[in-house]
Amino acid sequence: TGCKASLIVNNNAAAVLLILTTIASGGNVIVSRGELVEIGGGFRVPEIMSASGCELMAVGTTNKTRYKDYEKAINKNTKALLKVHTSNFKVVGFSETASISELSKLAKTKKIPLIEDIGSGALIDVSKYGINSEPTVAKSLKNGADIVCFSGDKLLGGPQCGIILSSKKYIDKMKSSPMYRALRVDKQTIAALEATLRVYADPKIAELEIPVLSMLAKTESELLDTAKKLQKKVNQKGANVEIVSCISTVGGGAVPGSELKSYAIAPVTNLSANKLDTKLRSLTIPIIGHIVNNKLLIDVRTLFERDYEYIVECITTESKI
């Protein structure tokens, strides 16, 4: 990513908490009203800031916050500017936000750090998959953010953890914080994260081996071929599935509203969709689908080739009354 130093904690909420406690405790932090988000598990930006000993200074409005809103709000007690990526909802219509590049210039002029929580932690540009709203880690740093934090799971595809990237000056401060010891990760998490990041050394290999990327990278023709292959295997076992076009919803805590065209197999059976769904979810290794128009759809985008035989066998068995 081009960063000088990094730190790993147990999740991104912990990353935000450690950053604010270390950098801004006792002062105020300026953030847009449109970015006072709540993310999974009750992580609310205002509450994290309060727990960090910071005073929240909300500027702008829900849908429009400009450079001058930040500039006017800065006072002698301002310790940082904070940008939070709205990773689980979208503001549409008449909206405006100050860019990281703009805020970086302001932060440097006022000699305060600019912090960006980018949430999902995309290490590669995911716009080629049809997802256009996710900032990449390297771009955030290049555009002038002094401290960047994000999740190790979600789009990055590693274990649950929080990653902080910054200069050695700020990272050393966080490392010396007593809170860091309470928030640090164990060796298994570090090993899993290292293994994930090593795969990213070759983006083409990452698309094959990082599950979330391999799912995003599948083309419509590849997905249809997979659906036909599974249909043929089920037919050979004496059962039947229908091929149905469907929509893959990319994420809940990331890329809000992003949908990709896909294909699903829908078992043809006298059982109700609800009953079949319950049976498949109750297996030792559950098979999870979703019900649309009274059909149980199993989105082939979400399946691994190593599981095809198991899925075919279970659908054949459980489809019978």
Secondary structure as GFF3:
##gff-version 3
##sequence-region A 1 321
A	DSSP	beta_strand	5	9	.	.	.	ID=ss1
A	DSSP	alpha_helix	12	24	.	.	.	ID=ss2
A	DSSP	beta_strand	28	32	.	.	.	ID=ss3
A	DSSP	three_ten_helix	33	35	.	.	.	ID=ss4
A	DSSP	beta_strand	38	39	.	.	.	ID=ss5
A	DSSP	beta_strand	43	44	.	.	.	ID=ss6
A	DSSP	alpha_helix	45	51	.	.	.	ID=ss7
A	DSSP	beta_strand	55	59	.	.	.	ID=ss8
A	DSSP	beta_strand	64	65	.	.	.	ID=ss9
A	DSSP	alpha_helix	67	73	.	.	.	ID=ss10
A	DSSP	beta_strand	78	84	.	.	.	ID=ss11
A	DSSP	beta_strand	96	97	.	.	.	ID=ss12
A	DSSP	alpha_helix	100	110	.	.	.	ID=ss13
A	DSSP	beta_strand	114	119	.	.	.	ID=ss14
A	DSSP	three_ten_helix	126	129	.	.	.	ID=ss15
A	DSSP	alpha_helix	137	142	.	.	.	ID=ss16
A	DSSP	beta_strand	147	151	.	.	.	ID=ss17
A	DSSP	beta_strand	162	166	.	.	.	ID=ss18
A	DSSP	alpha_helix	168	175	.	.	.	ID=ss19
A	DSSP	alpha_helix	178	183	.	.	.	ID=ss20
A	DSSP	alpha_helix	187	199	.	.	.	ID=ss21
A	DSSP	alpha_helix	203	209	.	.	.	ID=ss22
A	DSSP	alpha_helix	211	217	.	.	.	ID=ss23
A	DSSP	alpha_helix	220	236	.	.	.	ID=ss24
A	DSSP	beta_strand	241	249	.	.	.	ID=ss25
A	DSSP	beta_strand	259	267	.	.	.	ID=ss26
A	DSSP	alpha_helix	273	281	.	.	.	ID=ss27
A	DSSP	beta_strand	290	292	.	.	.	ID=ss28
A	DSSP	beta_strand	295	299	.	.	.	ID=ss29
A	DSSP	three_ten_helix	300	302	.	.	.	ID=ss30
A	DSSP	three_ten_helix	305	307	.	.	.	ID=ss31
A	DSSP	alpha_helix	308	318	.	.	.	ID=ss32
###
